[in-house]
């Protein structure tokens, strides 16, 4: 009887555990990371008899979790990919909406500003029209500064997300290390009896970590796992966890860099943070936000430089030269703010550098790193986006020198340089924040040209002279006022006279001489009446032939004819400079003369829009892959409620039958006892 009872009891106990396991599967059907558990039955060792082996019942050989390591790893990889694309797309979408928005973008303000200039050119004496120009100019400034401020807010938001992501990652790393220890110390692990719930928790923590940053998982002895970054830098080794961190970048104080602390050592691992939401945030900052800062700044510099120059070579209602319309792009403070010394530079850290914008039309939106090596005199100027060396050489002794680049110069003003020192060169990064309106009064708007030409009353010829084209009021090489513009309200060396001499029948030309008010000869030559002739040079190195302006003449003069060039006194109705200011709205003044302001901004919007659209496609593809890998894992490890319900019935029936075996054994035992009474 004992054997029969034992067989029935083994069935009852085994199927009770099977029922418990099935019930546990059902109740955890919606638990994240849970892997379905399966009971493995085995026959107990039978009793050997002369007639053969008699069975002794059933036992549970093992309860295992249904998990496929390949599918688990695939799920982690797809979580990393989707985490990166999701974070990147979220930030790009925000930036795209900001730049392309009708009320938040720059296009509307630019269009209104140049339209107001065009209207003012039609009536240059109208103070209300002039006031509208100032109002619309201030709106342009406001839009630049507002966009820059929005960029800063998004940059700070990204930094906050990075810090939170690092905290979450550290929590997960600590959990994984603790679970490693708990699993390795679990009773029965040496016999292959695994702590299933702990392993599920560890896999779920690994999946969550992979959504934050790309990782590699390696299984080791004792059923532990080692976790490292994609390039092999260790994050978890057994029960020891490293700590990720963030700190202000030594290269650029506005940025964060990632660190990893392990065994008391802190390493900079910025370049190793790839994939996951942290990698996506880092990509957004490097590939979209920083270029947007630079491009918006380049546009601000381009508009300021073009408007300042054109406004400076005009005169206002009071007969004064115009001066800067917007902030001077090359004031000393701004020049020096374009260079950031690396925080890790060697002492004495007394180097003085500045960046001067030399030609806004050639200026590229970018960042460069000036690196010193050897004895501290050898340098390389490296493009930060491509890693290519743009310029290299050695500093002279003393070190005062310039490194020329298209559109800007890096000026070495003095100080000491050491091997390993670095300086971040940002010609346009902060220009959108620094732009400001310099003109405050309506009367100060320089809508007139400071020069004009007229023919002498006694002229007999048919020659006519233009009203002149202004080039500059300052010498481009020295920035000093040209001789003709050193006295307020008049042409200092004027009036300037153009006198024509006799006709030469051989060359079919007239001789001419140009003299200033002191009778100094400024230019002489021959005039061909069959061609358009330009007086004065546009090359500042041509001595007196460069006066900062040019005149054109057509027609045939007579011998003794004179033309006079003088200051445009009382030119309040003159709109020549106003028209040139308005024309800058469509003039190609960027990218080497191939792009106007609207096209420059459209290029920024388009670049961000293309990146946003690509990230949307990548996100959709990543989401599809993640869903597929999750479905594949669920097909193996997930709980099928219908299947588990079927097992409940199966195990219940086996449990009842085993109990019936025990009942039969009890009845037989009772019958046997009664037979001896």
PECORWO-V552169 format. One record per residue. RES is the residue in one small letter. PHI is phi in whole degrees, 0 to 359 (NA if undefined). NEAR is the number of other C-alpha atoms within 10 Angstrom. Layout:
# PECORWO-V552169
res = [RES,RES]
phi = [PHI,PHI]
near = [NEAR,NEAR]
This chain:
# PECORWO-V552169
res = [x,x,x,x,x,x,x,x,x,x,x,x,x,x,x,x,x,x,x,x,x,x,x,x,x,x,x,x,x,x,x,x,x,x,x,x,x,x,x,x,x,x,x,x,x,x,x,x,x,x,x,x,x,x,x,x,x,x,x,x,x,x,x,x,x,x,x,x,x,x,x,x,x,x,x,x,x,x,x,x,x,x,x,x,x,x,x,x,x,x,x,x,x,x,x,x,x,x,x,x,x,x,x,x,x,x,x,x,x,x,x,x,x,x,x,x,x,x,x,x,x,x,x,x,x,x,x,x,x,x,x,x,x,x,x,x,x,x,x,x,x,x,x,x,x,x,x,x,x,x,x,x,x,x,x,x,x,x,x,x,x,x,x,x,x,x,x,x,x,x,x,x,x,x,x,x,x,x,x,x,x,x,x,x,x,x,x,x,x,x,x,x,x,x,x,x,x,x,x,x,x,x,x,x,x,x,x,x,x,x,x,x,x,x,x,x,x,x,x,x,x,x,x,x,x,x,x,x,x,x,x,x,x,x,x,x,x,x,x,x,x,x,x,x,x,x,x,x,x,x,x,x,x,x,x,x,x,x,x,x,x,x,x,x,x,x,x,x,x,x,x,x,x,x,x,x,x,x,x,x,x,x,x,x,x,x,x,x,x,x,x,x,x,x,x,x,x,x,x,x,x,x,x,x,x,x,x,x,x,x,x,x,x,x,x,x,x,x,x,x,x,x,x,x,x,x,x,x,x,x,x,x,x,x,x,x,x,x,x,x,x,x,x,x,x,x,x,x,x,x,x,x,x,x,x,x,x,x,x,x,x,x,x,x,x,x,x,x,x,x,x,x,x,x,x,x,x,x,x,x,x,x,x,x,x,x,x,x,x,x,x,x,x,x,x,x,x,x,x,x,x,x,x,x,x,x,x,x,x,x,x,x,x,x,x,x,x,x,x,x,x,x,x,x,x,x,x,x,x,x,x,x,x,x,x,x,x,x,x,x,x,x,x,x,x,x,x,x,x,x,x,x,x,x,x,x,x,x,x,x,x,x,x,x,x,x,x,x,x,x,x,x,x,x,x,x,x,x,x,x,x,x,x,x,x,x,x,x,x,x,x,x,x,x,x,x,x,x,x,x,x,x,x,x,x,x,x,x,x,x,x,x,x,x,x,x,x,x,x,x,x,x,x,x,x,x,x,x,x,x,x,x,x,x,x,x,x,x,x,x,x,x,x,x,x,x,x,x,x,x,x,x,x,x,x,x,x,x,x,x,x,x,x,x,x,x,x,x,x,x,x,x,x,x,x,x,x,x,x,x,x,x,x,x,x,x,x,x,x,x,x,x,x,x,x,x,x,x,x,x,x,x,x,x,x,x,x,x,x,x,x,x,x,x,x,x,x,x,x,x,x,x,x,x,x,x,x,x,x,x,x,x,x,x,x,x,x,x,x,x,x,x,x,x,x,x,x,x,x,x,x,x,x,x,x,x,x,x,x,x,x,x,x,x,x,x,x,x,x,x,x,x,x,x,x,x,x]
phi = [NA,300,296,294,296,298,297,296,295,299,293,297,293,294,285,295,296,296,297,297,296,296,298,295,300,296,289,257,302,250,280,301,81,287,251,301,255,227,269,251,274,216,286,289,298,279,268,278,229,294,269,132,267,254,296,242,122,235,221,267,287,195,243,242,269,274,222,255,298,297,293,296,294,297,296,296,296,289,294,298,297,292,301,294,293,294,294,296,294,299,286,296,298,297,293,296,296,294,288,269,294,295,267,253,281,259,303,300,295,296,299,294,295,288,293,294,295,295,294,293,295,285,215,293,272,283,292,300,293,295,297,296,299,296,296,289,295,294,295,298,300,299,292,302,292,293,297,298,293,296,301,297,298,292,298,292,297,298,297,297,296,298,298,294,299,294,299,298,297,295,298,292,298,296,298,296,297,295,292,305,295,297,293,294,264,291,299,87,295,294,267,85,271,275,281,299,296,295,292,297,298,295,297,291,296,295,296,296,294,294,287,269,202,294,226,240,243,235,276,233,298,76,60,268,230,256,239,219,291,302,266,108,292,291,251,226,234,61,261,253,243,280,234,281,205,230,208,296,293,291,282,221,297,277,248,254,233,269,232,225,252,213,61,82,252,251,244,273,237,304,287,264,276,228,76,69,295,295,295,294,295,294,297,299,297,281,265,232,289,298,300,294,304,295,290,296,294,299,294,297,295,299,293,298,296,294,293,299,295,293,290,295,266,247,234,269,294,259,82,265,298,292,74,288,277,251,305,296,290,239,291,301,298,292,301,284,288,276,238,238,283,294,296,264,298,287,294,270,52,245,294,240,228,210,238,256,280,261,205,295,288,258,291,260,279,185,227,231,242,265,245,250,216,63,268,91,259,279,222,225,257,251,291,293,279,249,78,276,279,272,215,208,170,231,285,283,232,291,281,303,193,227,249,271,229,302,94,205,237,266,260,268,267,159,103,251,235,238,300,96,293,225,222,272,256,233,299,236,305,252,294,293,281,267,294,207,278,267,276,247,252,299,293,275,288,269,266,258,268,282,233,205,234,213,265,295,296,270,298,253,278,257,293,229,242,285,275,99,238,283,253,191,251,235,287,301,276,247,67,275,299,291,306,285,238,269,242,296,77,203,274,303,256,252,290,260,248,254,246,259,259,289,277,258,292,291,267,56,227,252,280,215,221,246,232,272,289,260,67,280,284,261,197,212,171,242,249,262,293,271,233,280,250,250,267,75,257,258,259,299,273,271,63,290,287,255,244,92,206,221,232,246,227,227,92,245,278,248,300,93,296,231,229,244,250,212,290,275,289,58,272,293,265,286,243,298,286,297,293,291,296,294,292,296,298,243,286,276,247,242,52,68,83,246,211,265,296,298,291,298,291,299,296,296,298,295,300,293,297,295,296,294,297,296,292,296,295,295,295,298,294,296,293,297,298,296,296,296,293,293,294,296,295,297,295,261,258,286,271,262,297,296,295,292,296,297,293,303,296,298,289,297,296,294,298,298,295,296,296,294,301,297,294,297,299,295,297,297,295,296,297,296,296,293,289,258,272]
near = [14,11,15,19,22,17,22,26,19,23,26,24,17,25,26,16,16,25,21,14,19,25,16,14,22,19,12,16,17,11,11,11,23,24,27,25,21,15,18,13,16,13,13,15,13,12,11,10,8,5,6,9,11,12,15,18,21,21,18,18,14,14,18,17,20,18,18,14,11,10,18,20,19,19,24,27,24,26,30,30,29,28,28,30,29,23,24,28,23,17,21,25,17,12,23,21,16,18,23,19,14,12,12,17,20,25,21,16,22,22,16,18,22,20,17,21,27,22,18,24,25,15,16,26,19,15,14,12,20,23,18,18,23,23,16,20,24,19,19,24,22,19,21,26,20,17,21,22,14,16,18,15,12,17,20,15,13,21,20,13,16,23,19,13,20,21,16,15,24,19,15,20,25,19,18,31,24,16,22,24,17,16,21,19,13,14,13,11,14,12,7,11,14,20,19,18,15,16,22,18,18,24,22,19,21,25,22,20,25,28,26,29,27,27,26,20,18,10,11,11,8,15,16,22,23,20,24,18,19,16,13,12,16,17,25,22,18,22,19,17,24,23,19,23,22,19,13,13,17,17,19,15,14,12,16,22,21,22,19,19,16,16,9,8,8,14,14,16,17,16,11,17,23,23,27,30,29,29,27,27,28,27,19,24,21,13,14,20,21,17,21,24,22,22,23,25,26,27,27,27,29,26,22,22,25,22,19,21,21,23,26,22,27,28,28,25,21,15,23,19,23,24,22,22,25,25,19,20,24,16,10,12,10,19,20,19,16,22,21,19,22,19,16,13,17,15,11,10,16,12,16,16,23,22,25,21,21,18,19,24,25,18,22,20,20,21,19,22,23,22,21,23,16,11,12,16,18,17,22,19,24,20,17,15,12,8,11,12,14,13,14,15,12,16,18,10,8,9,17,14,17,17,15,14,17,14,17,19,19,23,19,17,14,14,14,15,26,20,16,16,21,25,22,20,26,21,31,26,23,21,28,26,19,18,22,21,19,16,19,11,11,19,19,20,28,33,32,30,29,31,22,18,20,15,16,12,9,9,15,14,14,12,16,16,21,14,17,20,18,19,18,22,24,21,16,15,8,8,10,12,15,17,17,20,23,15,12,10,17,19,22,18,19,19,19,24,23,21,19,22,18,13,17,11,8,6,10,12,18,20,16,19,16,23,19,19,13,10,12,12,15,18,18,17,13,17,24,19,17,11,11,12,16,16,21,20,19,17,13,17,12,11,11,14,20,21,25,24,19,19,18,15,20,18,15,18,24,17,17,15,20,23,20,18,22,19,22,19,17,12,20,18,15,23,22,19,26,25,19,21,24,20,15,18,21,14,17,18,22,23,17,15,11,12,17,21,22,18,16,21,22,16,14,19,20,16,15,24,19,13,19,23,15,14,21,19,14,19,22,15,15,21,19,14,19,22,15,15,21,20,15,17,23,19,11,16,21,24,23,15,14,10,11,19,14,12,16,20,12,14,22,17,13,17,23,15,15,23,20,15,20,24,15,16,20,16,13,14,14,11,11,12,10,9,7,6,5]
